[in-house]
Structures are given as structure tokens and as C-alpha cells.
């Protein structure tokens, strides 16, 4: 793609500021942020003014009709994702969708098929794999320093009050796996490869929530590796690890451990090496969110580069369908009390 990529953003709420800051920083890389949209006109207008976006809309239909967009970033609640993707594809516009991808697996399949038929780029903004420590860990794995990964634990446990900023989560029937588990399950796929089957135990430990708030899953990967994948918003510990994903990976020649202080401990050839995996605090970011905020920039940059090169993103809709299918299988496994195979 030779000219600038004309981008529109739909959704100017809780998390959108991280995307808008990232897209603003990517303007020198060929990004033209031309329009923002939110059903709340005040939010759209404020985002337009804050980020120097020429035009704002309070109806997505009006934005698609009034702009010549190349790409749209959909940062809305999951209920609207399929409708907005259909709208984008109908207008000939490529799309990025915030996680979770869809309301159910069938919706996700429909969106992937729609993009394939339209010949359009479709990506899901899955950012945990783009967090600085996880990128560093993947580099270690690719180097062969720990041999073939064959066991691991990926753990996101916190007592952070997520409901203060996102109160709608209290009413979700499928909660913690859909909201948080997608991230840690995606990391399991990144580190160990595709899954053969999954087992899961779900708990509702907070009486205020409708769905599960704790998930403990075990994945058998096609490679033979086994990973324990866990997430909760009901951990009570000091210090709280939020928002760090603590993990350990064992391989045929060594191991990797990421602690809650973002230190990466690598055992290789009988020697222990520790390196700092902390992310930079971007000018618009703040601790402790900075690792997540840096990953939002990294994800946006990756997606933009792949789109401009005419190549699918690592986090394409087709790829994220596998993550979503594994999460769906976890719910099925919890209900059946037996191992379930993801149905992509």
C-alpha cells in the first residue's frame, strides 16, 4: 500500500484511549486517523478534539457513508461486533475487532467467512502475545535455549476491581474465560502450539457476578506439551500481581519463569540468567497499566504493518478463531466434566 492508511475508530469508551494514543503515535508510519465514532456523541466529539481527528460521528452508518476508509478499529462491547464487521465488509473496509471476537463460536466463524468471501483483511486485537516480556520469552524459545517446550503454567490472578470501569461484566453469563481467559489461552497456543483437548473447572467465588469469575484449565497440545492455564478476578494476595501474567515454561533443555515483577529467569545449559522484562512507560501511559498499554501499541503497529504489506496479521480473524474455539471447548469441558476438543 503506497498512500496513507485511512483509519476510522468505532467506540470511544473505557479502553479506546489506549488505541487512539497508539494510532496517533503510528501516524509517521503511514496511518491517517480520519474519523471517530461513538453512540454517545459527547464521547466521540471529545475523542476527536483530544486526538486531533478531523471528523466525528454518533452513528457508524454515517461514518461508513461519509468517509473513504481503508481500515476500521472496532473497540466496542462484543454484542455489536458482528453487526459492525458486516457493516465494514459491506462498505469494502477491512476491520480490526476488540476481543472477545464474537458472542459465540458461530458468530466468529461467520465473521471469518464473511471476510474471506469479501477478500478483506480481518484482525482481532489480541494484545497479550505482544506484551514486552512475552515477546522476549518467545525470542528465547525460538533461540532453542530451553529446547522444546513441553510443560507450562500461565497464570493471571488478581483482586483488582475490574467492575469499577466495566460494570457490565457483572451480568455476563460467560464471564472470566470470555473476558480474560481468551488472553491466557492465546498465550498457551503461542508458546506450545495448537491444542488437542482441554479440561476445565469453573468457579463463581464472588456472589455479585452472574458468570464464572475463576477458571482453572489444563490443555494437552498436539506437540505433547501440557499447559495449566488459570485466571481469576478473585485472588486476595499482597502484593497483587495485576496486571502481570505470571508464567513458567519447562523445556527439554531448560526453563523460563516470568515473575510478577517482570523479571525473566532463564535456565539453560545448567546456568541461570535473569533479565528485566519490563516495558517502557510510553508518554501517554502510566504504571501499572504500562505493560498493557505498550502491548496495545505493539499490536496496532503489527496490524498496521501487515495490512499495509497486504499480509494477514498474526492475530488474524482466522487465527483468533482457534483461540475462541479453545475457550468454547473449556466451557463445554466444565459442563461435561471431561476433556473436550476445540471445534474450529
TAURUR-V685164 format. One record per backbone hydrogen bond with DSSP energy under -0.5 kcal/mol. NH is the residue of the N-H (numbers start at 0). CO is the residue of the C=O. E is the energy in kcal/mol with one decimal. If there is no record, write none. Layout:
NH|CO|E / NH|CO|E
This chain:
4|29|-3.4 / 5|3|-0.7 / 6|4|-0.7 / 6|31|-2.7 / 7|70|-2.0 / 8|34|-2.0 / 9|72|-2.8 / 10|8|-0.6 / 10|36|-3.6 / 16|12|-0.7 / 17|14|-1.3 / 18|14|-0.8 / 19|15|-2.9 / 20|16|-2.5 / 21|17|-1.8 / 22|18|-3.2 / 23|19|-2.1 / 24|20|-2.0 / 25|21|-1.2 / 26|23|-1.2 / 28|25|-1.6 / 29|26|-1.6 / 30|25|-0.8 / 30|26|-0.7 / 31|4|-3.1 / 32|30|-0.6 / 33|6|-2.0 / 33|31|-1.1 / 34|6|-1.2 / 35|54|-1.6 / 36|8|-2.0 / 37|56|-2.0 / 40|38|-0.9 / 42|39|-0.7 / 43|39|-1.9 / 44|40|-2.7 / 45|41|-2.3 / 46|42|-2.4 / 47|43|-2.3 / 48|44|-2.2 / 49|45|-2.8 / 50|46|-2.4 / 51|48|-0.6 / 52|47|-2.1 / 53|32|-0.5 / 54|33|-1.1 / 56|35|-2.0 / 62|58|-1.6 / 63|59|-2.6 / 64|60|-2.0 / 65|61|-2.1 / 66|62|-1.5 / 68|66|-0.9 / 69|5|-2.7 / 70|5|-1.9 / 71|93|-1.9 / 72|7|-2.7 / 73|71|-0.6 / 73|95|-3.1 / 74|9|-3.3 / 74|72|-0.8 / 79|76|-1.8 / 80|77|-1.3 / 83|79|-2.3 / 84|80|-2.7 / 85|81|-2.6 / 86|82|-2.0 / 87|83|-2.5 / 88|84|-3.0 / 89|85|-2.2 / 90|86|-1.2 / 90|87|-0.5 / 91|88|-1.3 / 92|87|-2.9 / 93|69|-1.9 / 94|120|-2.0 / 95|71|-2.5 / 96|122|-2.4 / 97|73|-2.1 / 98|124|-0.6 / 107|103|-1.8 / 108|104|-2.5 / 109|105|-2.5 / 110|106|-2.3 / 111|107|-2.2 / 112|108|-2.7 / 113|109|-2.4 / 114|110|-2.2 / 115|111|-2.3 / 116|112|-2.6 / 117|113|-2.0 / 118|114|-1.0 / 119|114|-2.5 / 122|94|-2.2 / 123|314|-3.0 / 124|96|-3.0 / 125|123|-2.6 / 126|124|-0.9 / 129|126|-1.5 / 130|127|-1.8 / 134|130|-2.3 / 135|131|-2.2 / 136|132|-2.2 / 137|133|-2.1 / 138|134|-1.7 / 139|135|-1.8 / 140|136|-2.5 / 141|137|-2.7 / 142|138|-1.5 / 143|139|-0.6 / 143|140|-1.4 / 144|139|-1.2 / 146|143|-1.0 / 148|146|-0.5 / 149|249|-2.9 / 150|249|-1.6 / 151|225|-1.7 / 152|247|-2.4 / 153|227|-2.8 / 154|245|-3.0 / 155|229|-2.3 / 156|154|-0.5 / 157|231|-1.6 / 161|159|-2.0 / 163|160|-0.9 / 165|161|-1.3 / 168|165|-1.9 / 169|166|-1.7 / 170|167|-1.5 / 171|168|-1.0 / 174|172|-0.6 / 175|211|-2.3 / 178|174|-2.9 / 179|175|-2.6 / 180|175|-2.9 / 181|176|-1.6 / 182|179|-1.2 / 183|179|-1.2 / 184|180|-3.0 / 185|181|-1.8 / 186|182|-1.9 / 187|183|-1.8 / 188|184|-1.8 / 189|185|-2.2 / 190|186|-2.8 / 191|187|-2.4 / 192|188|-2.0 / 195|219|-3.2 / 196|219|-1.6 / 197|339|-2.2 / 198|217|-2.3 / 200|215|-2.3 / 202|213|-2.4 / 204|202|-0.6 / 206|204|-0.6 / 208|205|-1.4 / 209|169|-1.9 / 210|171|-0.7 / 212|202|-2.0 / 213|202|-1.7 / 214|230|-2.7 / 215|200|-2.4 / 216|214|-0.5 / 216|228|-3.0 / 217|198|-2.3 / 218|226|-3.1 / 219|196|-2.5 / 220|218|-0.6 / 220|224|-3.1 / 221|193|-2.7 / 223|220|-2.0 / 225|149|-1.5 / 226|218|-2.3 / 227|151|-2.7 / 228|216|-2.7 / 228|226|-0.6 / 229|153|-2.6 / 230|214|-2.2 / 231|155|-2.0 / 232|212|-1.5 / 234|157|-2.0 / 236|234|-0.5 / 240|156|-0.5 / 243|240|-2.7 / 245|154|-2.1 / 245|243|-0.8 / 246|257|-1.6 / 247|152|-2.1 / 248|255|-3.2 / 249|150|-3.4 / 250|253|-3.3 / 251|147|-1.0 / 252|145|-2.6 / 253|145|-1.2 / 254|266|-1.8 / 255|248|-2.7 / 256|264|-2.0 / 257|246|-3.1 / 258|256|-0.6 / 258|262|-2.2 / 261|258|-1.9 / 263|274|-3.1 / 264|256|-3.3 / 264|262|-0.6 / 265|263|-0.6 / 265|272|-3.6 / 266|254|-2.7 / 266|264|-0.5 / 267|265|-0.6 / 267|270|-2.5 / 268|252|-0.8 / 270|267|-1.7 / 272|265|-2.8 / 272|270|-0.5 / 274|263|-2.5 / 276|261|-3.3 / 276|274|-0.5 / 281|279|-1.0 / 284|281|-2.2 / 288|285|-0.8 / 289|285|-0.6 / 290|287|-0.7 / 291|288|-0.6 / 292|288|-2.7 / 293|289|-2.7 / 294|290|-1.6 / 295|291|-1.9 / 296|292|-1.8 / 297|293|-2.4 / 298|294|-2.6 / 299|295|-2.6 / 300|296|-2.8 / 301|297|-2.4 / 302|298|-2.7 / 303|299|-2.7 / 304|300|-2.6 / 305|301|-2.5 / 306|302|-2.6 / 307|303|-2.7 / 308|304|-1.5 / 309|305|-0.5 / 309|306|-1.2 / 310|305|-2.8 / 315|312|-1.4 / 316|121|-2.4 / 319|315|-2.8 / 320|316|-1.7 / 321|317|-0.6 / 321|318|-1.3 / 322|318|-1.0 / 323|319|-2.9 / 324|320|-2.4 / 325|321|-1.7 / 326|322|-2.0 / 327|323|-2.7 / 328|324|-2.1 / 329|325|-1.4 / 330|326|-1.8 / 331|327|-2.0 / 332|328|-2.7 / 333|329|-2.3 / 334|330|-1.8 / 335|331|-2.6 / 336|332|-2.0 / 337|332|-0.8 / 339|197|-2.4 / 343|341|-0.9
